Amino acid sequence: MKLQCLLVLLSLNLCYGKKKKQQSGGGGGTSYDKRSQKSSSSSSSSSSLTDKLDSDYIFSLLSVTKQSPSSERQILSNINLSFYPTAKIGVVGSNGSGKSTLLKIMAGLDTEFSGTSRPKPGARIGYLAQEPVLNGDTVGECIEDAVKESRDILEEYNDLAVKLGEDMSSDEMETVMSRFNSLQDQIDASDLWELDRSVERACESLRCPPLDEKVENLSGGEKRRVALAGLVLRNYDVLLLDEPTNHLDAESVSWLEKFLDQFKGTVVCITHDRYFLENVAQWILELDKGSCYPHEGNYSDWLSAKSSRLESEKQAETALSKRLKSEMEWIKSTPKAKGNKSKSRLNKYEELLLSSTPSESLLRTKGQIYIPPGPRLGDVVVSCESLTKSFSSKCLLNDISFSIPPGGIIGVIGPNGSGKSTLLKMITSELQPDSGTLKIGETVKLVSVGQERDKNLDDTKTAYDEISGGLDEIDLGGTKVGSRGYCSWFGITGGLQQSRVKDLSGGERNRCLLAKMVKSGGNFLLLDEPTNDLDSETIRSLEDALLNFGGSAMVVSHDRYFLDKVATHILAFEGDSKVVFFEGNYGEYEIDKVKRLGEKAIKPITYAKLVNA
């Protein structure tokens, strides 16, 4: 079987040039000009190499080096990669390792690099940016822009079908038939006979806003979903996806997994969603300190290889190596075993309280998140009885009841707009229920970390000052720790501590906000999409911190692996104002949902109408 991705080690005299900026397409995509694919190298050996690359590979990177514009740090150093068609590559690495930069270079959007970034001549490249720009005034216009070429093919096919019924010469008939057959082959290959259904399915599965919604009114997450729908509807040969699962609910992520698994082209995808990497990736490309490490296999295969590499570098006893080994064991365990581990947390709440003081080794460890505990929780954390909440003609919560136990970690799931944020705002008293009761325990000390980082971070301050409050030491439940050491637990180290908050990346801002908010020592955490923009290592650290946290938490997340690892219960918004409180982790909940609902379990949710609407 052909290798799907190949690390090409070349010692050739290639000329270094700047890549021409390519024309942007709609729906967040980038299309390459088919006429501008020739290499700048003029030597015969390079010409021979170019012919070889064009015949075998869909995309090649030769001696690509990228330096940070604000420092002498090399983001990418002499990267040589070639990809076969149909390859599915997951890109991993810490924040700032160059993952997004690599995709921007491949998409033709970053031209300030040395070396060659070369798609196969005629290859069509689609790119999903973290903040995509949409072509169109409405959602419908953006989607139609994405399928315009397909509709043009169908229209020409229908026109030729009519023309074939007319009188014409044999030569003209031969020309028309040749074109007619060519169009039919294109339609069959791309299944354009079902184009309208494909549009409906993509928009529905990715929870796109209504087609008449103005683009200017869309949130960042809604724009990403529309851009992603546009990408999957275009007939691209290569998809470059930068965190495609962000802002998607679990059902949408599952649909995207299936689409990419069946996609006939090449996929290069940056994601922190480990189940996504496990289910879709055939190769893992790790970026670390400017270098790349390709590994054939999915996420668990890569974990094994990474652990072996650390051992060869005599780092077997590091915290990272231990976490990787633990994660390998977790992935290989059965759903029942995973659920039992989650539930056992409830039985050792007292033990968590007693062991919640940071250890000496932790005090010296960078990148190991620690969440200080608050006061001991009483029997009541949060209790809801017959809670109801509506907006306009949409009933979001209808007669829901549940109770969070001490030590419980509640994973909150459901599509955007289903009522998750509404419930959290009622818990923080920002909203009041229409009816029913919501009781917060007398011993509860609430800490809320939302997605709206701009409201909770001061862009003018340094990361260190924002986290430490200007103090040299931070009191964590009676234990004094140095502020700089505390910052380092969240990966805010070295010069990054002196960087202005406004200059931090999305993942760095997320870590900064988390460090700032949890230091106060709450015993009940509200976390809204805490894994967004975080690299895999930081997410592992956050998982460990939550599992060792001497309190309760309610976590809104689309990250199924994360919820499988930490959740003791699932609060699921299933549609028609129905909310299910399930004891167990995400995997167990999915099994239960299919048992309860059958085929309905995979259908998009709907909203209940108010009787008097």
Secondary structure, DSSP 4 states (H G I P E B T S, - for coil): ---SEE-------PPP-PPPPPPB-STT-B---TT----S--SHHHHHHHHHHHHH-SEEEEEEEEE-TTSS-EEEEEEEEEE-TT-EEEEE--TTSSHHHHHHHHTT-----EEEEEEPTT--EEEE-SSPPPSSSBHHHHHHHHTHHHHHHHHHHHHHHHHTTS---HHHHHHHHHHHHHHHHHHHHHTGGGHHHHHHHHHHHTTPPPTTSBGGG--HHHHHHHHHHHHHHS--SEEEEESTTTT--HHHHHHHHHHHHH-SSEEEEE---HHHHHHH-SEEEEEETTEEEEEES-HHHHHHHHHHHHHHTT-TTSHHHHHHHHHHHHHHS-HHHHHHHHHHHHHTHHHHHHT-SPPHHHHT-SS-------SPP-S-SEEEEEEEEEETTEEEEEEEEEEEPTT-EEEEE--TTSSHHHHHHHHTTSS--SEEEEEE-TT--EEEE-S-HHHH--TTSBHHHHHHTT-SEEEETTEEEEHHHHHHHTT--GGGGGSBGGGS-HHHHHHHHHHHHHTT--SEEEEESTTTT--HHHHHHHHHHHHT-SSEEEEE---HHHHHHH-SEEEEEEETTEEEEEES-HHHHHHHHHHHHGGGGGSPP--EEPTT-
